[in-house]
């Protein structure tokens, strides 16, 4: 719950046309990534490739995506996805506030289970947001 509050607070401070991910958000993302890598046994290579739109259909990557969704506050403990929390998390990380409602509407499609829903969600928004470019060092 505390992480969700942090995500919401940071989301409300996000600017609408952010061009790079802030150092604070980058640090938070690194913490989530490290914790989820450890919990799911996904590899750094899998995650790095996914950040560059090269997604492997590996169960460990899917578990990693659910894990980071939970830590970011847009997937609850029952594996339900919260559209508003997802939108706020994405705005916080990448900006594009004016486009995010449409992106979330198009990308958050129930695939029958949390693993596949998270996997398809991330693939979809990576196709619409230049994630790899935004995460490059400033």
N, CA, C and O atoms as CSV, one atom per row, in Angstrom:
chain,resi,resn,atom,element,x,y,z
A,1,UNK,N,N,0.811,-1.192,0.000
A,1,UNK,CA,C,0.000,0.000,0.000
A,1,UNK,C,C,0.856,1.257,0.000
A,1,UNK,O,O,0.516,2.238,-0.663
A,2,UNK,N,N,1.972,1.239,0.743
A,2,UNK,CA,C,2.859,2.394,0.797
A,2,UNK,C,C,3.453,2.712,-0.554
A,2,UNK,O,O,3.580,3.881,-0.919
A,3,UNK,N,N,3.822,1.677,-1.306
A,3,UNK,CA,C,4.385,1.891,-2.634
A,3,UNK,C,C,3.333,2.511,-3.541
A,3,UNK,O,O,3.650,3.394,-4.338
A,4,UNK,N,N,2.082,2.060,-3.433
A,4,UNK,CA,C,1.016,2.631,-4.250
A,4,UNK,C,C,0.882,4.122,-3.983
A,4,UNK,O,O,0.712,4.910,-4.913
A,5,UNK,N,N,0.957,4.507,-2.717
A,5,UNK,CA,C,0.857,5.923,-2.367
A,5,UNK,C,C,2.007,6.696,-2.992
A,5,UNK,O,O,1.800,7.787,-3.523
A,6,UNK,N,N,3.220,6.146,-2.937
A,6,UNK,CA,C,4.374,6.804,-3.556
A,6,UNK,C,C,4.135,6.965,-5.052
A,6,UNK,O,O,4.392,8.030,-5.613
A,7,UNK,N,N,3.649,5.918,-5.694
A,7,UNK,CA,C,3.391,5.979,-7.135
A,7,UNK,C,C,2.366,7.060,-7.447
A,7,UNK,O,O,2.555,7.847,-8.375
A,8,UNK,N,N,1.286,7.103,-6.681
A,8,UNK,CA,C,0.250,8.101,-6.934
A,8,UNK,C,C,0.791,9.511,-6.691
A,8,UNK,O,O,0.530,10.416,-7.483
A,9,UNK,N,N,1.536,9.704,-5.611
A,9,UNK,CA,C,2.095,11.028,-5.342
A,9,UNK,C,C,3.047,11.464,-6.439
A,9,UNK,O,O,2.999,12.605,-6.899
A,10,UNK,N,N,3.907,10.556,-6.854
A,10,UNK,CA,C,4.839,10.902,-7.923
A,10,UNK,C,C,4.107,11.152,-9.231
A,10,UNK,O,O,4.498,12.023,-10.008
A,11,UNK,N,N,3.053,10.397,-9.474
A,11,UNK,CA,C,2.290,10.585,-10.713
A,11,UNK,C,C,1.650,11.963,-10.757
A,11,UNK,O,O,1.582,12.583,-11.818
A,12,UNK,N,N,1.191,12.435,-9.635
A,12,UNK,CA,C,0.559,13.745,-9.639
A,12,UNK,C,C,1.565,14.860,-9.878
A,12,UNK,O,O,1.185,15.968,-10.256
A,13,UNK,N,N,2.853,14.575,-9.661
A,13,UNK,CA,C,3.881,15.577,-9.896
A,13,UNK,C,C,4.483,15.465,-11.293
A,13,UNK,O,O,5.322,16.282,-11.673
A,14,UNK,N,N,4.063,14.465,-12.054
A,14,UNK,CA,C,4.646,14.250,-13.382
A,14,UNK,C,C,4.287,15.408,-14.312
A,14,UNK,O,O,3.188,15.959,-14.250
A,15,UNK,N,N,5.228,15.758,-15.161
A,15,UNK,CA,C,4.944,16.781,-16.158
A,15,UNK,C,C,4.367,16.122,-17.388
A,15,UNK,O,O,4.581,14.933,-17.621
A,16,UNK,N,N,3.636,16.891,-18.178
A,16,UNK,CA,C,2.908,16.296,-19.296
A,16,UNK,C,C,3.794,16.000,-20.491
A,16,UNK,O,O,3.401,15.211,-21.351
A,17,UNK,N,N,4.943,16.583,-20.577
A,17,UNK,CA,C,5.776,16.335,-21.760
A,17,UNK,C,C,7.188,15.916,-21.375
A,17,UNK,O,O,8.163,16.397,-21.952
A,18,UNK,N,N,7.295,15.023,-20.405
A,18,UNK,CA,C,8.601,14.565,-19.953
A,18,UNK,C,C,9.333,13.900,-21.115
A,18,UNK,O,O,8.749,13.112,-21.858
A,19,UNK,N,N,10.603,14.221,-21.262
A,19,UNK,CA,C,11.365,13.631,-22.350
A,19,UNK,C,C,12.331,12.569,-21.851
A,19,UNK,O,O,12.783,11.736,-22.637
A,20,UNK,N,N,12.654,12.575,-20.587
A,20,UNK,CA,C,13.523,11.563,-20.007
A,20,UNK,C,C,12.955,11.140,-18.662
A,20,UNK,O,O,12.253,11.912,-18.009
A,21,UNK,N,N,13.254,9.932,-18.255
A,21,UNK,CA,C,12.823,9.443,-16.958
A,21,UNK,C,C,13.699,10.099,-15.892
A,21,UNK,O,O,14.925,10.102,-16.002
A,22,UNK,N,N,13.064,10.652,-14.863
A,22,UNK,CA,C,13.803,11.374,-13.828
A,22,UNK,C,C,14.697,10.424,-13.039
A,22,UNK,O,O,14.440,9.221,-13.003
A,23,UNK,N,N,15.745,10.953,-12.406
A,23,UNK,CA,C,16.630,10.112,-11.582
A,23,UNK,C,C,15.885,9.418,-10.444
A,23,UNK,O,O,16.202,8.279,-10.101
A,24,UNK,N,N,14.901,10.091,-9.858
A,24,UNK,CA,C,14.144,9.488,-8.761
A,24,UNK,C,C,13.341,8.286,-9.242
A,24,UNK,O,O,13.317,7.236,-8.599
A,25,UNK,N,N,12.688,8.460,-10.378
A,25,UNK,CA,C,11.892,7.367,-10.938
A,25,UNK,C,C,12.811,6.247,-11.406
A,25,UNK,O,O,12.500,5.070,-11.222
A,26,UNK,N,N,13.930,6.603,-12.004
A,26,UNK,CA,C,14.911,5.609,-12.437
A,26,UNK,C,C,15.369,4.763,-11.252
A,26,UNK,O,O,15.514,3.546,-11.374
A,27,UNK,N,N,15.600,5.417,-10.083
A,27,UNK,CA,C,16.027,4.703,-8.871
A,27,UNK,C,C,14.925,3.760,-8.387
A,27,UNK,O,O,15.191,2.606,-8.048
A,28,UNK,N,N,13.697,4.255,-8.357
A,28,UNK,CA,C,12.567,3.436,-7.929
A,28,UNK,C,C,12.389,2.244,-8.866
A,28,UNK,O,O,12.150,1.126,-8.411
A,29,UNK,N,N,12.502,2.479,-10.160
A,29,UNK,CA,C,12.392,1.396,-11.141
A,29,UNK,C,C,13.498,0.364,-10.923
A,29,UNK,O,O,13.254,-0.837,-11.040
A,30,UNK,N,N,14.707,0.820,-10.607
A,30,UNK,CA,C,15.821,-0.100,-10.359
A,30,UNK,C,C,15.553,-0.963,-9.124
A,30,UNK,O,O,15.853,-2.157,-9.113
A,31,UNK,N,N,14.987,-0.349,-8.090
A,31,UNK,CA,C,14.656,-1.114,-6.882
A,31,UNK,C,C,13.617,-2.184,-7.188
A,31,UNK,O,O,13.768,-3.333,-6.774
A,32,UNK,N,N,12.560,-1.810,-7.913
A,32,UNK,CA,C,11.531,-2.776,-8.291
A,32,UNK,C,C,12.132,-3.880,-9.157
A,32,UNK,O,O,11.846,-5.061,-8.963
A,33,UNK,N,N,12.965,-3.482,-10.110
A,33,UNK,CA,C,13.581,-4.449,-11.019
A,33,UNK,C,C,14.429,-5.450,-10.256
A,33,UNK,O,O,14.302,-6.658,-10.461
A,34,UNK,N,N,15.292,-4.959,-9.378
A,34,UNK,CA,C,16.164,-5.865,-8.621
A,34,UNK,C,C,15.373,-6.819,-7.749
A,34,UNK,O,O,15.681,-8.010,-7.693
A,35,UNK,N,N,14.353,-6.310,-7.065
A,35,UNK,CA,C,13.527,-7.167,-6.215
A,35,UNK,C,C,12.807,-8.221,-7.048
A,35,UNK,O,O,12.748,-9.389,-6.662
A,36,UNK,N,N,12.264,-7.812,-8.186
A,36,UNK,CA,C,11.498,-8.742,-9.015
A,36,UNK,C,C,12.400,-9.732,-9.754
A,36,UNK,O,O,12.001,-10.873,-9.989
A,37,UNK,N,N,13.592,-9.314,-10.115
A,37,UNK,CA,C,14.545,-10.267,-10.709
A,37,UNK,C,C,14.838,-11.373,-9.708
A,37,UNK,O,O,14.856,-12.553,-10.060
A,38,UNK,N,N,15.064,-10.989,-8.471
A,38,UNK,CA,C,15.357,-11.959,-7.425
A,38,UNK,C,C,14.165,-12.880,-7.162
A,38,UNK,O,O,14.332,-14.092,-7.022
A,39,UNK,N,N,12.971,-12.306,-7.097
A,39,UNK,CA,C,11.767,-13.093,-6.792
A,39,UNK,C,C,11.378,-14.046,-7.916
A,39,UNK,O,O,10.892,-15.145,-7.647
A,40,UNK,N,N,11.581,-13.652,-9.159
A,40,UNK,CA,C,11.052,-14.416,-10.293
A,40,UNK,C,C,12.101,-15.231,-11.045
A,40,UNK,O,O,11.765,-16.099,-11.849
A,41,UNK,N,N,13.352,-14.948,-10.780
A,41,UNK,CA,C,14.475,-15.607,-11.478
A,41,UNK,C,C,14.548,-15.240,-12.957
A,41,UNK,O,O,15.196,-15.930,-13.743
A,42,UNK,N,N,13.876,-14.145,-13.333
A,42,UNK,CA,C,14.063,-13.610,-14.687
A,42,UNK,C,C,15.502,-13.103,-14.773
A,42,UNK,O,O,16.124,-12.830,-13.746
A,43,UNK,N,N,16.024,-12.977,-15.971
A,43,UNK,CA,C,17.407,-12.534,-16.123
A,43,UNK,C,C,17.458,-11.070,-16.557
A,43,UNK,O,O,16.503,-10.542,-17.126
A,44,UNK,N,N,18.581,-10.433,-16.279
A,44,UNK,CA,C,18.797,-9.065,-16.743
A,44,UNK,C,C,18.661,-8.995,-18.254
A,44,UNK,O,O,18.086,-8.046,-18.788
A,45,UNK,N,N,19.188,-9.997,-18.941
A,45,UNK,CA,C,19.130,-10.007,-20.407
A,45,UNK,C,C,17.687,-10.001,-20.905
A,45,UNK,O,O,17.357,-9.275,-21.842
A,46,UNK,N,N,16.829,-10.806,-20.283
A,46,UNK,CA,C,15.411,-10.837,-20.675
A,46,UNK,C,C,14.779,-9.455,-20.542
A,46,UNK,O,O,14.067,-8.996,-21.435
A,47,UNK,N,N,15.048,-8.803,-19.417
A,47,UNK,CA,C,14.447,-7.503,-19.142
A,47,UNK,C,C,15.009,-6.452,-20.091
A,47,UNK,O,O,14.258,-5.644,-20.638
A,48,UNK,N,N,16.313,-6.459,-20.288
A,48,UNK,CA,C,16.931,-5.499,-21.212
A,48,UNK,C,C,16.383,-5.671,-22.623
A,48,UNK,O,O,16.102,-4.689,-23.309
A,49,UNK,N,N,16.235,-6.908,-23.048
A,49,UNK,CA,C,15.692,-7.150,-24.384
A,49,UNK,C,C,14.248,-6.675,-24.486
A,49,UNK,O,O,13.842,-6.114,-25.504
A,50,UNK,N,N,13.474,-6.902,-23.426
A,50,UNK,CA,C,12.083,-6.448,-23.421
A,50,UNK,C,C,12.016,-4.925,-23.501
A,50,UNK,O,O,11.141,-4.375,-24.169
A,51,UNK,N,N,12.932,-4.248,-22.826
A,51,UNK,CA,C,12.950,-2.787,-22.879
A,51,UNK,C,C,13.233,-2.292,-24.298
A,51,UNK,O,O,12.939,-1.143,-24.629
A,52,UNK,N,N,13.795,-3.149,-25.121
A,52,UNK,CA,C,14.065,-2.816,-26.524
A,52,UNK,C,C,13.098,-3.521,-27.466
A,52,UNK,O,O,13.416,-3.763,-28.631
A,53,UNK,N,N,11.911,-3.849,-26.951
A,53,UNK,CA,C,10.835,-4.481,-27.735
A,53,UNK,C,C,11.186,-5.859,-28.268
A,53,UNK,O,O,10.688,-6.261,-29.320
A,54,UNK,N,N,12.025,-6.579,-27.566
A,54,UNK,CA,C,12.347,-7.967,-27.918
A,54,UNK,C,C,11.863,-8.845,-26.763
A,54,UNK,O,O,12.616,-9.125,-25.831
A,55,UNK,N,N,10.618,-9.270,-26.832
A,55,UNK,CA,C,9.992,-10.000,-25.744
A,55,UNK,C,C,10.093,-11.504,-25.954
A,55,UNK,O,O,9.681,-12.026,-26.990
A,56,UNK,N,N,10.647,-12.195,-24.957
A,56,UNK,CA,C,10.657,-13.652,-25.000
A,56,UNK,C,C,9.407,-14.147,-24.277
A,56,UNK,O,O,8.965,-13.537,-23.303
A,57,UNK,N,N,8.854,-15.228,-24.745
A,57,UNK,CA,C,7.639,-15.784,-24.167
A,57,UNK,C,C,7.984,-16.694,-22.984
A,57,UNK,O,O,7.445,-17.793,-22.852
A,58,UNK,N,N,8.877,-16.224,-22.143
A,58,UNK,CA,C,9.383,-16.989,-21.004
A,58,UNK,C,C,8.523,-16.694,-19.776
A,58,UNK,O,O,8.240,-15.535,-19.477
A,59,UNK,N,N,8.116,-17.730,-19.078
A,59,UNK,CA,C,7.271,-17.571,-17.893
A,59,UNK,C,C,7.940,-16.690,-16.854
A,59,UNK,O,O,7.251,-15.978,-16.124
A,60,UNK,N,N,9.271,-16.719,-16.765
A,60,UNK,CA,C,9.972,-15.880,-15.789
A,60,UNK,C,C,9.808,-14.402,-16.119
A,60,UNK,O,O,9.673,-13.581,-15.212
A,61,UNK,N,N,9.819,-14.054,-17.398
A,61,UNK,CA,C,9.603,-12.661,-17.792
A,61,UNK,C,C,8.182,-12.246,-17.455
A,61,UNK,O,O,7.961,-11.145,-16.952
A,62,UNK,N,N,7.227,-13.105,-17.724
A,62,UNK,CA,C,5.835,-12.789,-17.415
A,62,UNK,C,C,5.645,-12.586,-15.911
A,62,UNK,O,O,4.952,-11.659,-15.491
A,63,UNK,N,N,6.260,-13.453,-15.100
A,63,UNK,CA,C,6.185,-13.292,-13.642
A,63,UNK,C,C,6.853,-11.994,-13.213
A,63,UNK,O,O,6.368,-11.312,-12.310
A,64,UNK,N,N,7.960,-11.651,-13.854
A,64,UNK,CA,C,8.653,-10.403,-13.572
A,64,UNK,C,C,7.726,-9.212,-13.845
A,64,UNK,O,O,7.667,-8.281,-13.042
A,65,UNK,N,N,7.015,-9.236,-14.951
A,65,UNK,CA,C,6.121,-8.126,-15.303
A,65,UNK,C,C,4.976,-7.999,-14.309
A,65,UNK,O,O,4.586,-6.884,-13.959
A,66,UNK,N,N,4.435,-9.111,-13.852
A,66,UNK,CA,C,3.389,-9.069,-12.827
A,66,UNK,C,C,3.970,-8.527,-11.523
A,66,UNK,O,O,3.341,-7.707,-10.854
A,67,UNK,N,N,5.142,-8.975,-11.171
A,67,UNK,CA,C,5.808,-8.510,-9.949
A,67,UNK,C,C,6.001,-6.997,-9.975
A,67,UNK,O,O,5.669,-6.315,-9.006
A,68,UNK,N,N,6.532,-6.472,-11.071
A,68,UNK,CA,C,6.752,-5.024,-11.140
A,68,UNK,C,C,5.416,-4.275,-11.169
A,68,UNK,O,O,5.321,-3.161,-10.655
A,69,UNK,N,N,4.396,-4.875,-11.762
A,69,UNK,CA,C,3.069,-4.263,-11.739
A,69,UNK,C,C,2.519,-4.168,-10.325
A,69,UNK,O,O,1.891,-3.176,-9.956
A,70,UNK,N,N,2.758,-5.197,-9.548
A,70,UNK,CA,C,2.307,-5.179,-8.150
A,70,UNK,C,C,3.089,-4.141,-7.353
A,70,UNK,O,O,2.504,-3.393,-6.570
A,71,UNK,N,N,4.384,-4.090,-7.542
A,71,UNK,CA,C,5.203,-3.118,-6.811
A,71,UNK,C,C,4.881,-1.693,-7.241
A,71,UNK,O,O,5.001,-0.761,-6.446
A,72,UNK,N,N,4.477,-1.520,-8.486
A,72,UNK,CA,C,4.107,-0.190,-8.981
A,72,UNK,C,C,2.698,0.202,-8.570
A,72,UNK,O,O,2.325,1.370,-8.675
A,73,UNK,N,N,1.913,-0.760,-8.104
A,73,UNK,CA,C,0.589,-0.454,-7.586
A,73,UNK,C,C,-0.557,-0.586,-8.564
A,73,UNK,O,O,-1.684,-0.226,-8.226
A,74,UNK,N,N,-0.314,-1.092,-9.771
A,74,UNK,CA,C,-1.439,-1.212,-10.701
A,74,UNK,C,C,-1.943,-2.644,-10.852
A,74,UNK,O,O,-2.880,-2.892,-11.610
A,75,UNK,N,N,-1.334,-3.582,-10.141
A,75,UNK,CA,C,-1.865,-4.942,-10.031
A,75,UNK,C,C,-1.984,-5.230,-8.539
A,75,UNK,O,O,-1.016,-5.073,-7.795
A,76,UNK,N,N,-3.181,-5.655,-8.098
A,76,UNK,CA,C,-3.358,-5.922,-6.673
A,76,UNK,C,C,-2.980,-7.379,-6.351
A,76,UNK,O,O,-2.605,-8.144,-7.240
A,77,UNK,N,N,-3.083,-7.738,-5.092
A,77,UNK,CA,C,-2.692,-9.074,-4.639
A,77,UNK,C,C,-3.567,-10.183,-5.228
A,77,UNK,O,O,-3.165,-11.346,-5.236
A,78,UNK,N,N,-4.749,-9.836,-5.715
A,78,UNK,CA,C,-5.634,-10.815,-6.367
A,78,UNK,C,C,-5.443,-10.809,-7.884
A,78,UNK,O,O,-6.223,-11.416,-8.618
A,79,UNK,N,N,-4.399,-10.118,-8.346
A,79,UNK,CA,C,-4.058,-10.023,-9.771
A,79,UNK,C,C,-5.067,-9.232,-10.597
A,79,UNK,O,O,-5.204,-9.459,-11.799
A,80,UNK,N,N,-5.765,-8.314,-9.959
A,80,UNK,CA,C,-6.651,-7.407,-10.677
A,80,UNK,C,C,-5.851,-6.181,-11.105
A,80,UNK,O,O,-5.020,-5.676,-10.350
A,81,UNK,N,N,-6.108,-5.711,-12.314
A,81,UNK,CA,C,-5.415,-4.543,-12.850
A,81,UNK,C,C,-6.259,-3.300,-12.601
A,81,UNK,O,O,-7.466,-3.303,-12.844
A,82,UNK,N,N,-5.630,-2.252,-12.123
A,82,UNK,CA,C,-6.289,-0.978,-11.851
A,82,UNK,C,C,-5.907,-0.005,-12.964
A,82,UNK,O,O,-4.770,0.463,-13.027
A,83,UNK,N,N,-6.878,0.297,-13.850
A,83,UNK,CA,C,-6.591,1.151,-15.015
A,83,UNK,C,C,-6.071,2.520,-14.616
A,83,UNK,O,O,-5.127,3.025,-15.223
A,84,UNK,N,N,-6.664,3.118,-13.619
A,84,UNK,CA,C,-6.257,4.474,-13.219
A,84,UNK,C,C,-4.848,4.464,-12.629
A,84,UNK,O,O,-4.040,5.341,-12.934
A,85,UNK,N,N,-4.556,3.482,-11.794
A,85,UNK,CA,C,-3.207,3.374,-11.218
A,85,UNK,C,C,-2.183,3.084,-12.318
A,85,UNK,O,O,-1.069,3.605,-12.280
A,86,UNK,N,N,-2.556,2.258,-13.289
A,86,UNK,CA,C,-1.670,1.979,-14.423
A,86,UNK,C,C,-1.390,3.254,-15.198
A,86,UNK,O,O,-0.239,3.562,-15.508
A,87,UNK,N,N,-2.445,3.993,-15.510
A,87,UNK,CA,C,-2.282,5.245,-16.251
A,87,UNK,C,C,-1.371,6.198,-15.484
A,87,UNK,O,O,-0.475,6.801,-16.073
A,88,UNK,N,N,-1.588,6.340,-14.188
A,88,UNK,CA,C,-0.767,7.239,-13.383
A,88,UNK,C,C,0.690,6.780,-13.324
A,88,UNK,O,O,1.606,7.600,-13.383
A,89,UNK,N,N,0.897,5.470,-13.206
A,89,UNK,CA,C,2.269,4.948,-13.174
A,89,UNK,C,C,2.978,5.220,-14.499
A,89,UNK,O,O,4.142,5.622,-14.508
A,90,UNK,N,N,2.290,5.006,-15.608
A,90,UNK,CA,C,2.896,5.245,-16.918
A,90,UNK,C,C,3.179,6.732,-17.148
A,90,UNK,O,O,4.214,7.091,-17.709
A,91,UNK,N,N,2.266,7.583,-16.719
A,91,UNK,CA,C,2.491,9.028,-16.839
A,91,UNK,C,C,3.702,9.424,-15.993
A,91,UNK,O,O,4.554,10.196,-16.433
A,92,UNK,N,N,3.766,8.889,-14.783
A,92,UNK,CA,C,4.873,9.193,-13.893
A,92,UNK,C,C,6.199,8.799,-14.528
A,92,UNK,O,O,7.178,9.540,-14.443
A,93,UNK,N,N,6.230,7.643,-15.158
A,93,UNK,CA,C,7.478,7.142,-15.729
A,93,UNK,C,C,7.821,7.794,-17.054
A,93,UNK,O,O,8.985,8.108,-17.304
A,94,UNK,N,N,6.825,8.005,-17.912
A,94,UNK,CA,C,7.128,8.378,-19.293
A,94,UNK,C,C,6.504,9.679,-19.783
A,94,UNK,O,O,6.862,10.168,-20.854
A,95,UNK,N,N,5.577,10.246,-19.016
A,95,UNK,CA,C,4.894,11.453,-19.480
A,95,UNK,C,C,3.734,11.083,-20.396
A,95,UNK,O,O,2.988,10.148,-20.104
A,96,UNK,N,N,3.575,11.809,-21.503
A,96,UNK,CA,C,2.522,11.544,-22.497
A,96,UNK,C,C,1.126,11.543,-21.879
A,96,UNK,O,O,0.272,10.744,-22.263
A,97,UNK,N,N,0.898,12.441,-20.921
A,97,UNK,CA,C,-0.382,12.476,-20.213
A,97,UNK,C,C,-1.559,12.607,-21.168
A,97,UNK,O,O,-2.612,12.008,-20.946
A,98,UNK,N,N,-1.386,13.384,-22.223
A,98,UNK,CA,C,-2.474,13.608,-23.170
A,98,UNK,C,C,-2.839,12.359,-23.969
A,98,UNK,O,O,-3.942,12.283,-24.511
A,99,UNK,N,N,-1.954,11.395,-24.052
A,99,UNK,CA,C,-2.198,10.184,-24.845
A,99,UNK,C,C,-2.442,8.936,-23.990
A,99,UNK,O,O,-2.841,7.894,-24.510
A,100,UNK,N,N,-2.204,9.043,-22.690
A,100,UNK,CA,C,-2.173,7.843,-21.862
A,100,UNK,C,C,-3.528,7.168,-21.698
A,100,UNK,O,O,-3.580,5.941,-21.612
A,101,UNK,N,N,-4.624,7.917,-21.651
A,101,UNK,CA,C,-5.944,7.271,-21.555
A,101,UNK,C,C,-6.152,6.317,-22.729
A,101,UNK,O,O,-6.589,5.180,-22.549
A,102,UNK,N,N,-5.836,6.791,-23.923
A,102,UNK,CA,C,-6.013,5.978,-25.122
A,102,UNK,C,C,-5.080,4.764,-25.107
A,102,UNK,O,O,-5.489,3.656,-25.455
A,103,UNK,N,N,-3.834,4.978,-24.705
A,103,UNK,CA,C,-2.867,3.877,-24.660
A,103,UNK,C,C,-3.327,2.801,-23.686
A,103,UNK,O,O,-3.303,1.615,-24.013
A,104,UNK,N,N,-3.746,3.209,-22.491
A,104,UNK,CA,C,-4.206,2.233,-21.492
A,104,UNK,C,C,-5.453,1.517,-21.994
A,104,UNK,O,O,-5.572,0.300,-21.846
A,105,UNK,N,N,-6.372,2.253,-22.581
A,105,UNK,CA,C,-7.598,1.640,-23.109
A,105,UNK,C,C,-7.270,0.584,-24.161
A,105,UNK,O,O,-7.866,-0.493,-24.170
A,106,UNK,N,N,-6.336,0.887,-25.035
A,106,UNK,CA,C,-5.972,-0.043,-26.107
A,106,UNK,C,C,-5.120,-1.210,-25.602
A,106,UNK,O,O,-5.233,-2.325,-26.111
A,107,UNK,N,N,-4.280,-0.961,-24.619
A,107,UNK,CA,C,-3.292,-1.964,-24.221
A,107,UNK,C,C,-3.714,-2.872,-23.068
A,107,UNK,O,O,-3.249,-4.009,-22.986
A,108,UNK,N,N,-4.575,-2.400,-22.186
A,108,UNK,CA,C,-4.987,-3.223,-21.054
A,108,UNK,C,C,-6.194,-4.062,-21.459
A,108,UNK,O,O,-7.344,-3.653,-21.302
A,109,UNK,N,N,-5.895,-5.245,-21.984
A,109,UNK,CA,C,-6.921,-6.173,-22.466
A,109,UNK,C,C,-6.743,-7.492,-21.707
A,109,UNK,O,O,-5.667,-8.089,-21.728
A,110,UNK,N,N,-7.796,-7.931,-21.048
A,110,UNK,CA,C,-7.741,-9.164,-20.264
A,110,UNK,C,C,-7.423,-10.343,-21.177
A,110,UNK,O,O,-8.130,-10.610,-22.148
A,111,UNK,N,N,-6.356,-11.031,-20.845
A,111,UNK,CA,C,-5.931,-12.206,-21.611
A,111,UNK,C,C,-6.290,-13.509,-20.899
A,111,UNK,O,O,-5.846,-14.582,-21.308
A,112,UNK,N,N,-7.089,-13.422,-19.841
A,112,UNK,CA,C,-7.522,-14.621,-19.133
A,112,UNK,C,C,-6.736,-14.904,-17.863
A,112,UNK,O,O,-7.212,-15.631,-16.992
A,113,UNK,N,N,-5.542,-14.341,-17.746
A,113,UNK,CA,C,-4.757,-14.495,-16.525
A,113,UNK,C,C,-3.775,-13.326,-16.421
A,113,UNK,O,O,-3.474,-12.666,-17.415
A,114,UNK,N,N,-3.285,-13.082,-15.215
A,114,UNK,CA,C,-2.433,-11.915,-14.966
A,114,UNK,C,C,-1.116,-11.990,-15.742
A,114,UNK,O,O,-0.625,-10.965,-16.215
A,115,UNK,N,N,-0.544,-13.173,-15.878
A,115,UNK,CA,C,0.747,-13.299,-16.571
A,115,UNK,C,C,0.639,-12.860,-18.026
A,115,UNK,O,O,1.442,-12.055,-18.498
A,116,UNK,N,N,-0.342,-13.384,-18.724
A,116,UNK,CA,C,-0.489,-13.034,-20.138
A,116,UNK,C,C,-1.006,-11.610,-20.322
A,116,UNK,O,O,-0.633,-10.930,-21.278
A,117,UNK,N,N,-1.866,-11.158,-19.404
A,117,UNK,CA,C,-2.368,-9.784,-19.493
A,117,UNK,C,C,-1.225,-8.793,-19.320
A,117,UNK,O,O,-1.114,-7.835,-20.086
A,118,UNK,N,N,-0.374,-9.014,-18.321
A,118,UNK,CA,C,0.772,-8.117,-18.098
A,118,UNK,C,C,1.731,-8.156,-19.277
A,118,UNK,O,O,2.244,-7.119,-19.698
A,119,UNK,N,N,1.974,-9.336,-19.806
A,119,UNK,CA,C,2.890,-9.506,-20.931
A,119,UNK,C,C,2.396,-8.740,-22.160
A,119,UNK,O,O,3.153,-7.988,-22.773
A,120,UNK,N,N,1.127,-8.934,-22.513
A,120,UNK,CA,C,0.572,-8.259,-23.688
A,120,UNK,C,C,0.443,-6.750,-23.453
A,120,UNK,O,O,0.625,-5.955,-24.375
A,121,UNK,N,N,0.132,-6.369,-22.228
A,121,UNK,CA,C,0.054,-4.953,-21.873
A,121,UNK,C,C,1.390,-4.256,-22.125
A,121,UNK,O,O,1.440,-3.221,-22.790
A,122,UNK,N,N,2.454,-4.819,-21.601
A,122,UNK,CA,C,3.772,-4.189,-21.735
A,122,UNK,C,C,4.222,-4.192,-23.192
A,122,UNK,O,O,4.780,-3.203,-23.665
A,123,UNK,N,N,3.990,-5.278,-23.903
A,123,UNK,CA,C,4.328,-5.299,-25.332
A,123,UNK,C,C,3.595,-4.185,-26.075
A,123,UNK,O,O,4.176,-3.508,-26.923
A,124,UNK,N,N,2.333,-4.004,-25.755
A,124,UNK,CA,C,1.512,-3.002,-26.432
A,124,UNK,C,C,1.997,-1.588,-26.135
A,124,UNK,O,O,2.184,-0.797,-27.060
A,125,UNK,N,N,2.205,-1.252,-24.849
A,125,UNK,CA,C,2.597,0.133,-24.586
A,125,UNK,C,C,4.026,0.410,-24.999
A,125,UNK,O,O,4.364,1.561,-25.275
A,126,UNK,N,N,4.875,-0.597,-25.053
A,126,UNK,CA,C,6.228,-0.394,-25.589
A,126,UNK,C,C,6.171,-0.085,-27.084
A,126,UNK,O,O,7.035,0.619,-27.607
A,127,UNK,N,N,5.168,-0.604,-27.762
A,127,UNK,CA,C,5.013,-0.312,-29.189
A,127,UNK,C,C,4.513,1.120,-29.412
A,127,UNK,O,O,4.704,1.683,-30.489
A,128,UNK,N,N,3.871,1.710,-28.389
A,128,UNK,CA,C,3.280,3.034,-28.532
A,128,UNK,C,C,4.093,4.149,-27.877
A,128,UNK,O,O,3.944,5.318,-28.234
A,129,UNK,N,N,4.951,3.791,-26.923
A,129,UNK,CA,C,5.772,4.761,-26.192
A,129,UNK,C,C,7.235,4.415,-26.461
A,129,UNK,O,O,7.601,3.242,-26.389
A,130,UNK,N,N,8.079,5.393,-26.768
A,130,UNK,CA,C,9.499,5.098,-27.010
A,130,UNK,C,C,10.252,4.840,-25.707
A,130,UNK,O,O,11.123,5.619,-25.319
A,131,UNK,N,N,9.908,3.732,-25.031
A,131,UNK,CA,C,10.442,3.424,-23.708
A,131,UNK,C,C,11.958,3.359,-23.709
A,131,UNK,O,O,12.596,3.989,-22.865
A,132,UNK,N,N,12.551,2.619,-24.628
A,132,UNK,CA,C,14.003,2.470,-24.643
A,132,UNK,C,C,14.691,3.828,-24.784
A,132,UNK,O,O,15.709,4.078,-24.138
A,133,UNK,N,N,14.152,4.685,-25.604
A,133,UNK,CA,C,14.731,6.017,-25.803
A,133,UNK,C,C,14.628,6.855,-24.527
A,133,UNK,O,O,15.565,7.574,-24.179
A,134,UNK,N,N,13.498,6.764,-23.835
A,134,UNK,CA,C,13.296,7.553,-22.624
A,134,UNK,C,C,14.172,7.080,-21.475
A,134,UNK,O,O,14.502,7.863,-20.584
A,135,UNK,N,N,14.555,5.805,-21.487
A,135,UNK,CA,C,15.359,5.269,-20.388
A,135,UNK,C,C,16.859,5.446,-20.604
A,135,UNK,O,O,17.645,5.149,-19.705
A,136,UNK,N,N,17.262,5.913,-21.754
A,136,UNK,CA,C,18.682,6.154,-21.984
A,136,UNK,C,C,19.199,7.197,-20.998
A,136,UNK,O,O,18.469,8.098,-20.584
A,137,UNK,N,N,20.455,7.058,-20.636
A,137,UNK,CA,C,21.069,8.014,-19.722
A,137,UNK,C,C,21.023,9.406,-20.339
A,137,UNK,O,O,21.188,9.568,-21.548
A,138,UNK,N,N,20.800,10.396,-19.504
A,138,UNK,CA,C,20.726,11.783,-19.984
A,138,UNK,C,C,22.097,12.337,-20.260
A,138,UNK,O,O,22.225,13.491,-20.670
